[in-house]
């Protein structure tokens, strides 16, 4: 089979960038005027999630330092639902990957899957991490972005962190079941509001990234401002979000997926595939091939079910216990379904190219990306050059070249 020639392109993205993230965090927290709300010696639990948030160790350390400056005793709790195989050790290991350790943070880390019941919403029990609940205060740190599974005014951010994160595996499973019965858009904010109404939350820190995965905004918020500010920050996050700049793709090659890339492994907002309560979007992708899994995912290949084709190297790395726990907690079978599996990239792509319809392979619209988080560069086939040249955000970074494979029939690294 003749593969189309490919060309490397660059995409210019939007959004500001903070040049001194730690200082911005400190200034924003100080601006809240918290002195009258705390007393020296009080304990404060700080949330730490499982996503690959830019500068997360630096941001968390800045919060720790500000709390210490107020005479408080901060500690960190992993807040990530069922991730890390729903074990205290697994969740501790995840945040350590991001540089969040007791040594680097200068405070204790208390990792546990134990939760306490703190209320009910729509007949659903609300849970909170036991260590966090027993602290005098809770500080919620979260990146605000488009959710992978639904669309609403509040999606992924501080409210989700208070629900899925602080709820641990037990809470996350509970809320997902309720979300399937009602809707995620209704349940997640209600659960988060129940946590706020408890009076335990001291403040939140909303983070927004630009299209280059750089920290664009950090904003400390009092509990009364969570809802209004998260809605406003979500609009900015969506405006700056990196996407594949084409409406129609015959074959999409994704080099890797992983939980550190997206909660869904591959972000449906980027690949256009429908997900739970989110309908299909753009681009319309006829065939999707994913070739590998990131080391940081530690075998949790959730999201592989979005693909039509995959490589044996990915399948051989799957930690089924972790992937199934993630799928069961979310109540989503499709995300853990393993697609057609091939021994080489060449064999997989040959199969995919043969299934796109009547378009000759050399004229196919093919896009290759490293993953759904890194979209400043991508490879596109010659059939798409006219669109590239007509988009002032895109520029050529190479001349067209034939697709080459190594001696084993695999693509060279992106």
MONOR-V65338 format. One record per pair of residues at least 24 apart in sequence whose ideal C-beta (glycine too) atoms are under 10 Angstrom apart, sorted by the first residue. I is the first residue (numbers start at 1). J is the second residue. If there is no record, write none. Layout:
BEGIN
I;J / I;J
END
This chain:
BEGIN
1;346 / 1;349 / 1;350 / 1;351 / 1;353 / 1;354 / 1;361 / 1;362 / 2;353 / 2;360 / 2;361 / 2;362 / 2;363 / 2;364 / 2;402 / 2;403 / 3;251 / 3;346 / 3;349 / 3;350 / 3;353 / 3;361 / 3;362 / 3;364 / 3;366 / 3;381 / 3;402 / 3;403 / 3;404 / 3;405 / 4;250 / 4;251 / 4;353 / 4;359 / 4;360 / 4;361 / 4;362 / 4;363 / 4;364 / 4;365 / 4;366 / 4;380 / 4;381 / 4;382 / 4;383 / 4;384 / 4;400 / 4;402 / 4;403 / 5;362 / 5;366 / 5;381 / 5;382 / 5;383 / 5;385 / 5;399 / 5;400 / 5;401 / 5;402 / 5;403 / 6;253 / 6;366 / 6;367 / 6;368 / 6;378 / 6;379 / 6;380 / 6;381 / 6;382 / 6;384 / 6;398 / 6;400 / 6;401 / 6;402 / 6;403 / 6;404 / 7;378 / 7;379 / 7;380 / 7;381 / 7;382 / 7;384 / 7;385 / 7;388 / 7;396 / 7;397 / 7;398 / 7;399 / 7;400 / 7;401 / 8;368 / 8;377 / 8;378 / 8;379 / 8;380 / 8;396 / 8;397 / 8;398 / 8;399 / 8;400 / 8;401 / 8;414 / 9;245 / 9;367 / 9;376 / 9;377 / 9;378 / 9;379 / 9;380 / 9;384 / 9;385 / 9;388 / 9;391 / 9;394 / 9;395 / 9;396 / 9;397 / 9;398 / 10;376 / 10;377 / 10;378 / 10;388 / 10;393 / 10;394 / 10;395 / 10;396 / 10;397 / 10;398 / 11;211 / 11;212 / 11;242 / 11;243 / 11;244 / 11;245 / 11;375 / 11;376 / 11;377 / 11;378 / 11;388 / 11;391 / 11;393 / 11;394 / 11;395 / 12;211 / 12;212 / 12;376 / 12;391 / 12;392 / 12;393 / 12;394 / 12;395 / 13;210 / 13;211 / 13;212 / 13;213 / 13;214 / 13;240 / 13;241 / 13;242 / 13;243 / 13;375 / 13;376 / 13;393 / 14;210 / 14;211 / 14;212 / 14;216 / 14;236 / 14;239 / 14;240 / 14;241 / 14;242 / 14;393 / 15;208 / 15;209 / 15;210 / 15;211 / 15;212 / 15;213 / 15;214 / 15;215 / 15;216 / 15;217 / 15;236 / 15;237 / 15;239 / 15;240 / 15;241 / 15;242 / 16;208 / 16;210 / 16;214 / 16;215 / 16;216 / 16;217 / 16;236 / 16;240 / 17;54 / 17;209 / 17;210 / 17;212 / 17;214 / 17;215 / 17;216 / 17;217 / 18;54 / 18;55 / 18;207 / 18;208 / 18;210 / 18;214 / 18;215 / 18;216 / 18;217 / 18;218 / 19;214 / 19;215 / 20;58 / 21;54 / 21;55 / 21;56 / 21;58 / 21;59 / 21;62 / 21;207 / 21;214 / 21;215 / 21;218 / 22;55 / 22;58 / 22;59 / 22;61 / 22;62 / 22;63 / 22;65 / 22;66 / 22;218 / 23;62 / 23;218 / 24;59 / 24;62 / 24;215 / 24;217 / 24;218 / 24;219 / 24;220 / 25;55 / 25;58 / 25;59 / 25;60 / 25;61 / 25;62 / 25;63 / 25;65 / 25;66 / 25;141 / 25;205 / 25;207 / 25;215 / 25;218 / 25;219 / 25;220 / 26;62 / 26;63 / 26;65 / 26;66 / 26;69 / 26;218 / 26;220 / 27;62 / 27;66 / 27;218 / 27;220 / 28;62 / 28;63 / 28;66 / 28;203 / 28;205 / 28;206 / 28;217 / 28;218 / 28;219 / 28;220 / 28;221 / 29;62 / 29;63 / 29;65 / 29;66 / 29;67 / 29;69 / 29;70 / 29;139 / 29;203 / 29;205 / 29;218 / 29;219 / 29;220 / 30;66 / 30;69 / 30;70 / 30;220 / 31;219 / 31;220 / 32;66 / 32;202 / 32;203 / 32;204 / 32;220 / 32;221 / 32;222 / 32;225 / 33;222 / 34;66 / 34;67 / 34;70 / 34;72 / 34;137 / 34;202 / 34;203 / 34;220 / 34;222 / 35;70 / 35;71 / 37;70 / 37;137 / 37;202 / 37;203 / 37;222 / 38;67 / 38;70 / 38;71 / 38;72 / 38;136 / 38;137 / 38;202 / 39;70 / 39;71 / 39;72 / 39;136 / 40;70 / 40;71 / 40;72 / 40;73 / 41;71 / 41;72 / 41;73 / 41;136 / 42;67 / 42;70 / 42;71 / 42;72 / 42;73 / 42;74 / 42;135 / 42;136 / 42;137 / 42;202 / 43;67 / 43;72 / 43;73 / 43;74 / 43;75 / 43;108 / 43;131 / 43;132 / 43;134 / 43;135 / 43;136 / 43;137 / 43;138 / 44;68 / 44;70 / 44;72 / 44;73 / 44;74 / 44;75 / 44;76 / 44;107 / 44;132 / 44;135 / 44;136 / 44;137 / 44;138 / 44;139 / 44;202 / 44;203 / 45;74 / 45;75 / 45;76 / 45;77 / 45;79 / 45;110 / 45;128 / 45;129 / 45;131 / 45;132 / 45;133 / 45;134 / 45;135 / 45;136 / 45;137 / 45;138 / 45;139 / 45;140 / 45;166 / 45;200 / 45;201 / 45;202 / 46;74 / 46;75 / 46;76 / 46;77 / 46;79 / 46;100 / 46;105 / 46;107 / 46;109 / 46;132 / 46;135 / 46;137 / 46;138 / 46;139 / 46;140 / 46;141 / 46;202 / 46;205 / 47;76 / 47;77 / 47;78 / 47;79 / 47;80 / 47;129 / 47;132 / 47;138 / 47;139 / 47;140 / 47;141 / 47;142 / 47;158 / 47;161 / 47;162 / 47;165 / 47;166 / 47;204 / 47;205 / 48;76 / 48;77 / 48;78 / 48;79 / 48;80 / 48;91 / 48;92 / 48;94 / 48;95 / 48;98 / 48;100 / 48;105 / 48;109 / 48;111 / 48;141 / 48;161 / 48;165 / 49;78 / 49;79 / 49;80 / 49;81 / 49;83 / 49;91 / 49;94 / 49;95 / 49;98 / 49;100 / 49;140 / 49;141 / 49;142 / 49;143 / 49;160 / 49;161 / 49;164 / 49;165 / 49;263 / 50;78 / 50;79 / 50;80 / 50;81 / 50;82 / 50;83 / 50;84 / 50;90 / 50;91 / 50;94 / 50;95 / 50;97 / 50;98 / 50;165 / 50;259 / 50;260 / 50;263 / 50;296 / 50;300 / 51;80 / 51;83 / 51;94 / 51;98 / 51;142 / 51;143 / 51;145 / 51;156 / 51;259 / 51;260 / 51;261 / 51;262 / 51;263 / 51;373 / 52;97 / 52;98 / 52;143 / 52;213 / 52;258 / 52;259 / 52;260 / 52;261 / 52;262 / 52;294 / 52;296 / 52;373 / 53;98 / 53;141 / 53;142 / 53;143 / 53;145 / 53;207 / 53;209 / 53;213 / 53;215 / 53;260 / 54;143 / 54;207 / 54;209 / 54;210 / 54;212 / 54;213 / 54;214 / 54;215 / 54;216 / 55;98 / 55;99 / 55;207 / 55;209 / 55;214 / 55;215 / 55;218 / 56;95 / 56;98 / 56;99 / 56;100 / 56;141 / 56;143 / 56;207 / 56;215 / 57;95 / 57;98 / 57;99 / 57;100 / 57;101 / 57;104 / 57;105 / 58;99 / 58;104 / 58;215 / 59;100 / 59;141 / 59;143 / 59;205 / 59;207 / 59;215 / 59;218 / 60;95 / 60;98 / 60;99 / 60;100 / 60;104 / 60;105 / 60;107 / 60;139 / 60;141 / 60;205 / 61;99 / 61;100 / 61;104 / 61;105 / 61;106 / 61;107 / 62;205 / 62;218 / 63;105 / 63;107 / 63;139 / 63;141 / 63;203 / 63;205 / 63;218 / 63;220 / 64;104 / 64;105 / 64;106 / 64;107 / 64;139 / 65;105 / 65;106 / 65;107 / 66;139 / 66;205 / 66;220 / 67;107 / 67;137 / 67;139 / 67;202 / 67;203 / 68;106 / 68;107 / 72;135 / 72;136 / 72;137 / 72;139 / 72;202 / 73;107 / 73;108 / 73;135 / 73;136 / 74;105 / 74;106 / 74;107 / 74;108 / 74;135 / 74;137 / 74;139 / 75;102 / 75;105 / 75;107 / 75;108 / 75;109 / 75;110 / 75;131 / 75;132 / 75;135 / 76;100 / 76;101 / 76;102 / 76;105 / 76;107 / 76;108 / 76;109 / 76;110 / 76;111 / 76;131 / 76;132 / 76;139 / 76;141 / 77;108 / 77;109 / 77;110 / 77;111 / 77;112 / 77;128 / 77;129 / 77;130 / 77;131 / 77;132 / 77;133 / 77;135 / 77;138 / 77;165 / 77;166 / 77;168 / 78;109 / 78;110 / 78;111 / 78;112 / 78;113 / 78;129 / 78;131 / 78;165 / 78;168 / 79;128 / 79;129 / 79;132 / 79;138 / 79;140 / 79;141 / 79;142 / 79;161 / 79;162 / 79;164 / 79;165 / 79;166 / 79;167 / 79;168 / 80;161 / 80;164 / 80;165 / 80;166 / 80;168 / 80;169 / 80;172 / 80;259 / 80;263 / 81;160 / 81;161 / 81;163 / 81;164 / 81;165 / 81;166 / 81;167 / 81;168 / 81;169 / 81;170 / 81;171 / 81;172 / 81;173 / 81;175 / 81;176 / 81;263 / 81;325 / 81;326 / 81;329 / 81;330 / 82;113 / 82;164 / 82;167 / 82;168 / 82;169 / 82;170 / 82;171 / 82;172 / 82;173 / 82;176 / 82;300 / 82;322 / 82;325 / 82;326 / 82;327 / 82;328 / 82;329 / 82;330 / 83;164 / 83;165 / 83;169 / 83;172 / 83;259 / 83;263 / 83;297 / 83;298 / 83;300 / 83;302 / 83;322 / 83;325 / 83;326 / 83;329 / 84;111 / 84;113 / 84;169 / 84;259 / 84;298 / 84;300 / 84;322 / 84;325 / 84;326 / 85;169 / 85;298 / 85;299 / 85;300 / 85;319 / 85;321 / 85;322 / 85;323 / 85;324 / 85;325 / 85;326 / 86;113 / 86;168 / 86;169 / 86;170 / 86;172 / 86;173 / 86;321 / 86;322 / 86;325 / 86;326 / 86;328 / 86;329 / 87;111 / 87;112 / 87;113 / 87;169 / 87;322 / 87;325 / 88;112 / 88;113 / 88;114 / 88;168 / 89;113 / 90;298 / 90;300 / 90;322 / 90;325 / 91;168 / 91;169 / 93;298 / 94;259 / 94;260 / 94;296 / 94;297 / 94;298 / 94;300 / 97;260 / 97;295 / 97;296 / 97;298 / 98;260 / 98;296 / 110;134 / 110;135 / 112;168 / 113;168 / 113;169 / 113;170 / 114;168 / 114;170 / 115;166 / 115;167 / 115;168 / 115;169 / 115;170 / 115;171 / 115;174 / 117;170 / 117;171 / 118;166 / 118;167 / 118;171 / 118;191 / 118;194 / 118;195 / 118;197 / 118;198 / 118;200 / 119;191 / 119;194 / 119;195 / 119;197 / 119;198 / 120;191 / 120;194 / 121;163 / 121;175 / 121;178 / 121;182 / 121;186 / 121;187 / 121;189 / 121;190 / 121;191 / 121;192 / 121;193 / 121;194 / 121;197 / 122;178 / 122;181 / 122;182 / 122;186 / 122;187 / 122;190 / 122;191 / 123;178 / 123;181 / 123;182 / 124;171 / 124;174 / 124;175 / 124;177 / 124;178 / 124;179 / 124;181 / 124;182 / 124;187 / 124;190 / 124;191 / 124;194 / 125;167 / 125;170 / 125;171 / 125;174 / 125;175 / 125;178 / 125;191 / 125;194 / 126;162 / 126;163 / 126;166 / 126;167 / 126;171 / 126;174 / 126;175 / 126;190 / 126;191 / 126;192 / 126;193 / 126;194 / 126;195 / 126;197 / 126;198 / 127;163 / 127;166 / 127;167 / 127;168 / 127;169 / 127;170 / 127;171 / 127;172 / 127;173 / 127;174 / 127;175 / 127;191 / 127;194 / 127;195 / 128;162 / 128;163 / 128;165 / 128;166 / 128;167 / 128;168 / 128;171 / 128;191 / 128;194 / 128;195 / 128;198 / 128;200 / 129;165 / 129;166 / 129;167 / 129;168 / 129;171 / 130;168 / 132;162 / 132;165 / 132;166 / 132;168 / 132;195 / 132;200 / 132;201 / 133;166 / 133;195 / 133;198 / 133;200 / 134;200 / 135;200 / 135;202 / 136;200 / 136;202 / 137;199 / 137;200 / 137;201 / 137;202 / 137;203 / 138;162 / 138;166 / 138;195 / 138;196 / 138;198 / 138;199 / 138;200 / 138;201 / 138;202 / 138;203 / 138;204 / 138;223 / 139;201 / 139;202 / 139;203 / 139;204 / 139;205 / 139;220 / 140;165 / 140;166 / 140;192 / 140;195 / 140;196 / 140;201 / 140;202 / 140;203 / 140;204 / 140;205 / 140;206 / 140;221 / 140;223 / 140;226 / 141;165 / 141;203 / 141;204 / 141;205 / 141;206 / 141;207 / 141;218 / 141;220 / 142;204 / 142;205 / 142;206 / 142;207 / 142;230 / 143;205 / 143;206 / 143;207 / 143;208 / 143;209 / 143;215 / 143;233 / 143;237 / 144;204 / 144;206 / 144;207 / 144;208 / 144;209 / 144;217 / 144;219 / 144;229 / 144;230 / 144;231 / 144;232 / 144;233 / 144;234 / 144;235 / 144;236 / 144;237 / 144;238 / 145;207 / 145;208 / 145;209 / 145;233 / 145;234 / 145;237 / 145;238 / 145;240 / 145;241 / 145;262 / 145;263 / 145;267 / 145;269 / 146;234 / 146;237 / 146;238 / 146;241 / 146;267 / 146;268 / 146;269 / 146;270 / 146;278 / 147;184 / 147;185 / 147;188 / 147;234 / 147;263 / 147;264 / 147;267 / 147;268 / 147;269 / 147;275 / 147;276 / 147;277 / 147;278 / 148;262 / 148;263 / 148;264 / 148;265 / 148;266 / 148;267 / 148;268 / 148;269 / 148;270 / 148;275 / 148;276 / 148;278 / 148;303 / 148;335 / 148;372 / 149;176 / 149;179 / 149;184 / 149;185 / 149;263 / 149;264 / 149;268 / 149;274 / 149;275 / 149;276 / 149;277 / 149;278 / 149;330 / 149;332 / 149;335 / 150;179 / 150;183 / 150;184 / 150;185 / 150;186 / 150;188 / 150;275 / 150;276 / 150;277 / 150;278 / 150;279 / 151;184 / 151;185 / 151;238 / 151;269 / 151;277 / 151;278 / 151;279 / 151;281 / 152;183 / 152;184 / 152;185 / 152;186 / 152;188 / 152;189 / 152;231 / 152;234 / 152;277 / 153;185 / 153;189 / 153;227 / 153;228 / 153;230 / 153;231 / 153;232 / 153;234 / 153;235 / 154;185 / 154;188 / 154;189 / 154;192 / 154;193 / 154;226 / 154;227 / 154;230 / 154;231 / 154;234 / 155;184 / 155;185 / 155;188 / 155;189 / 155;230 / 155;231 / 155;234 / 155;237 / 155;238 / 155;278 / 156;188 / 156;230 / 156;234 / 156;237 / 156;263 / 157;188 / 157;192 / 157;204 / 157;206 / 157;207 / 157;208 / 157;226 / 157;229 / 157;230 / 157;231 / 157;233 / 157;234 / 157;237 / 158;192 / 158;195 / 158;196 / 158;201 / 158;204 / 158;205 / 158;206 / 158;207 / 158;221 / 158;223 / 158;226 / 158;227 / 158;229 / 158;230 / 158;233 / 159;188 / 159;189 / 159;190 / 159;191 / 159;192 / 159;193 / 159;195 / 159;196 / 159;204 / 159;226 / 159;227 / 159;230 / 160;184 / 160;188 / 160;189 / 160;191 / 160;192 / 160;230 / 160;263 / 161;188 / 161;192 / 161;195 / 161;204 / 161;206 / 162;188 / 162;189 / 162;191 / 162;192 / 162;193 / 162;194 / 162;195 / 162;196 / 162;198 / 162;200 / 162;201 / 162;204 / 162;226 / 163;187 / 163;188 / 163;189 / 163;190 / 163;191 / 163;192 / 163;193 / 163;194 / 163;195 / 164;188 / 164;191 / 164;192 / 164;263 / 164;329 / 164;330 / 165;192 / 166;191 / 166;192 / 166;195 / 166;200 / 166;201 / 167;191 / 167;192 / 167;195 / 168;329 / 169;325 / 169;326 / 169;328 / 169;329 / 170;329 / 171;329 / 172;326 / 172;329 / 172;330 / 173;325 / 173;328 / 173;329 / 173;330 / 173;331 / 174;329 / 175;329 / 175;330 / 175;331 / 176;276 / 176;328 / 176;329 / 176;330 / 176;331 / 176;332 / 177;329 / 177;330 / 177;331 / 178;331 / 179;276 / 179;277 / 179;330 / 179;331 / 180;276 / 180;277 / 180;330 / 180;331 / 180;332 / 181;331 / 183;276 / 183;277 / 184;276 / 184;277 / 184;278 / 185;277 / 189;226 / 189;227 / 189;230 / 192;226 / 192;227 / 192;230 / 193;223 / 193;226 / 193;227 / 195;223 / 195;226 / 196;223 / 196;224 / 196;226 / 196;227 / 197;223 / 198;223 / 199;223 / 201;226 / 204;229 / 204;230 / 206;230 / 206;232 / 206;233 / 206;234 / 206;237 / 207;233 / 207;237 / 208;233 / 208;234 / 208;235 / 208;236 / 208;237 / 208;238 / 208;239 / 208;240 / 209;237 / 209;240 / 209;241 / 209;242 / 209;373 / 210;236 / 210;237 / 210;239 / 210;240 / 210;241 / 210;242 / 211;239 / 211;240 / 211;241 / 211;242 / 211;243 / 211;375 / 211;376 / 211;393 / 212;240 / 212;242 / 212;374 / 212;375 / 212;376 / 213;242 / 213;373 / 213;374 / 213;375 / 213;376 / 214;240 / 216;240 / 238;269 / 241;267 / 241;269 / 241;270 / 241;375 / 242;267 / 242;269 / 242;270 / 242;369 / 242;372 / 242;373 / 242;374 / 242;375 / 242;376 / 243;267 / 243;269 / 243;270 / 243;271 / 243;272 / 243;281 / 243;282 / 243;283 / 243;372 / 243;375 / 244;270 / 244;271 / 244;272 / 244;282 / 244;283 / 244;285 / 244;367 / 244;369 / 244;372 / 244;375 / 244;378 / 244;380 / 245;282 / 245;283 / 245;367 / 245;375 / 245;378 / 245;380 / 245;384 / 245;387 / 245;388 / 245;391 / 245;393 / 245;394 / 246;272 / 246;282 / 246;283 / 246;284 / 246;285 / 246;365 / 246;367 / 246;378 / 246;380 / 246;384 / 246;387 / 246;388 / 246;391 / 246;394 / 247;272 / 247;282 / 247;283 / 247;284 / 247;365 / 247;387 / 248;272 / 248;282 / 248;283 / 248;284 / 248;285 / 248;286 / 248;365 / 248;384 / 248;387 / 249;282 / 249;283 / 249;284 / 249;285 / 249;286 / 249;287 / 249;288 / 249;356 / 249;364 / 249;365 / 249;366 / 249;367 / 249;380 / 249;381 / 249;384 / 250;284 / 250;285 / 250;286 / 250;287 / 250;352 / 250;353 / 250;355 / 250;356 / 250;357 / 250;359 / 250;361 / 250;363 / 250;364 / 250;365 / 250;366 / 250;367 / 250;381 / 250;383 / 250;384 / 251;285 / 251;286 / 251;287 / 251;288 / 251;289 / 251;308 / 251;309 / 251;349 / 251;352 / 251;353 / 251;355 / 251;356 / 251;361 / 251;364 / 251;365 / 251;366 / 251;367 / 251;368 / 251;381 / 252;283 / 252;285 / 252;286 / 252;287 / 252;288 / 252;289 / 252;290 / 252;307 / 252;308 / 252;352 / 252;365 / 252;366 / 252;367 / 252;368 / 252;369 / 252;378 / 253;287 / 253;288 / 253;289 / 253;290 / 253;291 / 253;309 / 253;345 / 253;348 / 253;349 / 253;352 / 253;366 / 253;367 / 253;368 / 253;369 / 253;370 / 253;378 / 253;379 / 253;403 / 253;411 / 253;414 / 254;285 / 254;288 / 254;289 / 254;290 / 254;291 / 254;292 / 254;303 / 254;306 / 254;307 / 254;310 / 254;367 / 254;368 / 254;369 / 254;370 / 254;371 / 254;372 / 254;414 / 255;289 / 255;290 / 255;291 / 255;292 / 255;294 / 255;345 / 255;368 / 255;369 / 255;370 / 255;371 / 255;374 / 255;411 / 255;413 / 255;414 / 256;290 / 256;291 / 256;292 / 256;293 / 256;294 / 256;295 / 256;297 / 256;314 / 256;369 / 256;370 / 256;371 / 256;372 / 256;373 / 256;374 / 256;414 / 257;290 / 257;291 / 257;292 / 257;293 / 257;294 / 257;297 / 257;300 / 257;301 / 257;302 / 257;303 / 257;304 / 257;306 / 257;307 / 257;310 / 257;314 / 257;371 / 257;372 / 258;292 / 258;293 / 258;294 / 258;295 / 258;296 / 258;297 / 258;298 / 258;299 / 258;300 / 258;301 / 258;302 / 258;303 / 258;371 / 258;372 / 258;373 / 259;293 / 259;294 / 259;296 / 259;297 / 259;298 / 259;299 / 259;300 / 259;301 / 259;302 / 259;303 / 259;322 / 259;323 / 259;326 / 260;294 / 260;295 / 260;296 / 260;297 / 260;298 / 260;300 / 260;371 / 260;373 / 261;293 / 261;294 / 261;296 / 261;297 / 261;303 / 261;370 / 261;371 / 261;372 / 261;373 / 261;374 / 262;302 / 262;303 / 262;371 / 262;372 / 262;373 / 263;302 / 263;303 / 263;326 / 263;330 / 264;302 / 264;303 / 264;305 / 264;306 / 264;326 / 264;330 / 264;332 / 264;335 / 264;372 / 265;290 / 265;293 / 265;294 / 265;297 / 265;300 / 265;301 / 265;302 / 265;303 / 265;304 / 265;305 / 265;306 / 265;307 / 265;323 / 265;326 / 265;335 / 265;336 / 265;371 / 265;372 / 266;290 / 266;302 / 266;303 / 266;304 / 266;305 / 266;306 / 266;307 / 266;335 / 266;369 / 266;371 / 266;372 / 266;373 / 267;303 / 267;306 / 267;371 / 267;372 / 267;373 / 267;375 / 268;303 / 268;306 / 268;372 / 269;372 / 270;369 / 270;371 / 270;372 / 270;373 / 270;375 / 271;303 / 271;306 / 271;307 / 271;369 / 271;372 / 272;306 / 273;303 / 273;305 / 273;306 / 273;307 / 273;308 / 273;334 / 274;306 / 274;334 / 275;303 / 275;305 / 275;306 / 275;332 / 275;334 / 275;335 / 276;330 / 276;331 / 276;332 / 276;334 / 276;335 / 283;365 / 283;367 / 285;365 / 285;367 / 286;352 / 286;355 / 286;356 / 286;357 / 286;359 / 286;364 / 286;365 / 287;348 / 287;349 / 287;351 / 287;352 / 287;353 / 287;354 / 287;355 / 287;356 / 287;357 / 287;364 / 287;366 / 288;339 / 288;352 / 289;339 / 289;340 / 289;342 / 289;345 / 289;348 / 289;349 / 289;351 / 289;352 / 289;353 / 289;368 / 290;314 / 290;339 / 290;348 / 290;371 / 290;372 / 291;342 / 291;345 / 291;348 / 291;349 / 291;368 / 291;410 / 291;411 / 291;414 / 292;317 / 292;345 / 292;371 / 292;410 / 292;413 / 293;317 / 293;318 / 293;319 / 294;371 / 294;373 / 297;322 / 297;323 / 298;322 / 299;323 / 300;324 / 300;325 / 300;326 / 300;327 / 300;336 / 301;326 / 301;335 / 301;336 / 301;338 / 302;326 / 302;327 / 302;330 / 302;332 / 302;335 / 302;336 / 303;327 / 303;332 / 303;334 / 303;335 / 303;336 / 303;372 / 304;335 / 304;336 / 304;337 / 304;338 / 304;339 / 304;341 / 305;332 / 305;333 / 305;334 / 305;335 / 305;336 / 305;337 / 305;338 / 305;339 / 306;334 / 306;335 / 306;337 / 306;339 / 306;372 / 307;337 / 307;338 / 307;339 / 307;340 / 307;348 / 308;339 / 308;340 / 308;348 / 308;351 / 308;352 / 308;355 / 309;339 / 309;340 / 309;341 / 309;342 / 309;345 / 309;347 / 309;348 / 309;349 / 309;351 / 309;352 / 309;355 / 310;338 / 310;339 / 310;340 / 310;341 / 310;342 / 310;348 / 311;341 / 311;342 / 311;343 / 311;344 / 311;345 / 311;347 / 311;348 / 311;410 / 311;411 / 312;341 / 312;342 / 312;343 / 312;344 / 312;347 / 312;348 / 313;341 / 313;343 / 313;344 / 313;345 / 313;410 / 314;338 / 314;339 / 314;341 / 315;339 / 315;341 / 315;342 / 316;341 / 342;409 / 343;408 / 343;409 / 343;410 / 344;405 / 344;406 / 344;408 / 344;409 / 344;410 / 344;411 / 345;403 / 345;405 / 345;406 / 345;408 / 345;409 / 345;410 / 345;411 / 345;412 / 346;403 / 346;405 / 346;406 / 346;408 / 346;409 / 346;410 / 346;411 / 347;409 / 347;410 / 348;409 / 348;410 / 348;411 / 349;403 / 349;405 / 349;409 / 349;411 / 350;409 / 359;383 / 366;403 / 368;403 / 368;411 / 368;414 / 369;414 / 370;413 / 370;414 / 371;414 / 374;414 / 377;414 / 378;414 / 379;403 / 379;411 / 379;414
END
